[in-house]
Amino acid sequence: MNKFVLIDDDTTMNLVHSTTIKHHHPGSEVLEFKSSQRGLDYFKQLIANDEDFPEFLFLDINMPEINGFDFLQAFNKFPAEKTKGIKIFMITSSLDLRDREKAFNFDTVYGFVCKPITIRTLKEILVTTERRMDF
């Protein structure tokens, strides 16, 4: 069973993505956060409790308060032994190529996905997460 975390301020996108994951990958645990700060707090709690990080994080770029890039800067300060197994995918509706370039400046980012995450995209992510991807 895989564990997925969705961080997106758009409730509808969280619902669509959660439904897609649960439909294609039954039995998976999906956690949704509407705020980057709540997402960071969740990861801090995992560290405090010495719990494993989830396998996948789908992180929206454009959010109020803390955008996806600022989230990554804070996330990269977490202990490497905790973060090394997580596969982070930036999700966005933006067509700005600078966002894509900026995302891949972070070693922790595995891929860049345009919203919404489709079943096809999810299948490709699950099959090929051994390398960096760009959808």
FENTA-V219347 format. One record per residue. N is the residue number from 1. RES is the residue in one small letter. SS is DSSP state (2 for helix, 1 for strand, 0 for the rest). PSI is psi in degrees with one decimal (999 if undefined). OMEGA is omega in radians with two decimals (NA if undefined). Layout:
N|RES|SS|PSI|OMEGA ; N|RES|SS|PSI|OMEGA
This chain:
1|m|0|129.0|3.09 ; 2|n|0|155.1|3.09 ; 3|k|1|128.7|-3.13 ; 4|f|1|140.8|3.00 ; 5|v|1|130.7|3.08 ; 6|l|1|126.5|3.05 ; 7|i|1|107.8|-3.09 ; 8|d|0|132.6|-3.14 ; 9|d|0|-7.0|-3.12 ; 10|d|0|106.3|-3.10 ; 11|t|2|-39.2|-3.13 ; 12|t|2|-43.8|3.12 ; 13|m|2|-39.1|3.08 ; 14|n|2|-42.7|3.13 ; 15|l|2|-46.2|3.13 ; 16|v|2|-47.8|-3.10 ; 17|h|2|-41.7|3.11 ; 18|s|2|-44.6|3.12 ; 19|t|2|-42.5|3.12 ; 20|t|2|-46.2|-3.13 ; 21|i|2|-48.5|-3.10 ; 22|k|2|-33.7|3.12 ; 23|h|2|-45.8|-3.08 ; 24|h|2|-28.1|-3.04 ; 25|h|0|67.9|-3.09 ; 26|p|0|144.8|3.13 ; 27|g|0|-9.4|3.10 ; 28|s|0|148.1|3.05 ; 29|e|1|130.3|-3.13 ; 30|v|1|121.5|3.08 ; 31|l|1|136.8|-3.12 ; 32|e|1|136.2|3.05 ; 33|f|1|133.0|3.12 ; 34|k|0|-4.0|-3.10 ; 35|s|0|140.3|3.09 ; 36|s|2|-37.4|3.14 ; 37|q|2|-42.7|3.11 ; 38|r|2|-36.3|3.07 ; 39|g|2|-45.8|3.09 ; 40|l|2|-41.3|3.12 ; 41|d|2|-38.7|3.11 ; 42|y|2|-46.8|-3.14 ; 43|f|2|-37.0|3.08 ; 44|k|2|-38.4|3.12 ; 45|q|2|-39.5|3.08 ; 46|l|2|-42.3|3.12 ; 47|i|2|-46.1|-3.12 ; 48|a|2|-34.5|-3.12 ; 49|n|0|4.6|-3.11 ; 50|d|0|44.3|3.12 ; 51|e|0|156.5|3.12 ; 52|d|0|147.5|3.04 ; 53|f|0|156.4|3.08 ; 54|p|0|165.6|3.14 ; 55|e|0|-34.1|-3.03 ; 56|f|1|141.1|3.01 ; 57|l|1|122.6|3.01 ; 58|f|1|115.3|-2.96 ; 59|l|1|119.3|3.08 ; 60|d|1|146.9|3.13 ; 61|i|0|-52.4|-3.01 ; 62|n|0|100.8|3.11 ; 63|m|0|153.9|3.09 ; 64|p|0|164.7|3.12 ; 65|e|0|-74.8|-3.13 ; 66|i|0|112.9|3.13 ; 67|n|0|173.7|-3.08 ; 68|g|2|-36.6|-3.13 ; 69|f|2|-39.7|3.08 ; 70|d|2|-36.5|3.05 ; 71|f|2|-46.4|-3.12 ; 72|l|2|-38.2|3.11 ; 73|q|2|-42.1|3.10 ; 74|a|2|-41.5|-3.13 ; 75|f|2|-38.3|-3.11 ; 76|n|0|-8.0|3.06 ; 77|k|0|-9.5|3.10 ; 78|f|0|157.3|-3.13 ; 79|p|0|132.5|-3.09 ; 80|a|2|-33.3|-3.13 ; 81|e|2|-21.2|3.08 ; 82|k|2|-38.8|-3.00 ; 83|t|2|-11.5|-2.97 ; 84|k|0|-26.1|-3.08 ; 85|g|0|-9.4|-3.08 ; 86|i|0|141.1|3.11 ; 87|k|1|113.7|-3.07 ; 88|i|1|130.1|3.07 ; 89|f|1|123.0|3.07 ; 90|m|1|131.3|3.11 ; 91|i|1|140.4|-3.08 ; 92|t|1|159.1|2.97 ; 93|s|0|0.7|-3.12 ; 94|s|0|142.1|3.06 ; 95|l|0|8.7|-3.09 ; 96|d|0|115.0|-3.11 ; 97|l|2|-25.5|3.11 ; 98|r|2|-33.0|3.08 ; 99|d|2|-43.0|3.13 ; 100|r|2|-47.2|3.14 ; 101|e|2|-43.5|-3.13 ; 102|k|2|-39.6|3.14 ; 103|a|2|-43.8|-3.08 ; 104|f|0|-0.3|2.98 ; 105|n|0|-12.9|3.09 ; 106|f|0|121.6|-3.14 ; 107|d|0|-24.5|-3.09 ; 108|t|0|-10.1|-3.10 ; 109|v|1|122.6|3.12 ; 110|y|1|-29.7|-3.06 ; 111|g|1|169.2|-3.10 ; 112|f|1|117.5|-3.01 ; 113|v|1|132.0|3.06 ; 114|c|1|138.2|3.11 ; 115|k|0|149.3|-0.14 ; 116|p|0|160.1|3.06 ; 117|i|0|120.1|-3.13 ; 118|t|0|168.1|3.07 ; 119|i|2|-40.8|3.12 ; 120|r|2|-46.9|3.13 ; 121|t|2|-43.7|-3.14 ; 122|l|2|-43.5|3.10 ; 123|k|2|-45.2|-3.14 ; 124|e|2|-39.6|3.12 ; 125|i|2|-46.5|-3.09 ; 126|l|2|-31.6|-3.10 ; 127|v|2|-34.2|-2.95 ; 128|t|0|32.4|-3.11 ; 129|t|0|7.3|3.10 ; 130|e|0|-15.7|-3.12 ; 131|r|0|166.0|3.07 ; 132|r|0|143.1|-3.11 ; 133|m|1|158.4|3.11 ; 134|d|1|114.0|-3.10 ; 135|f|0|999|NA
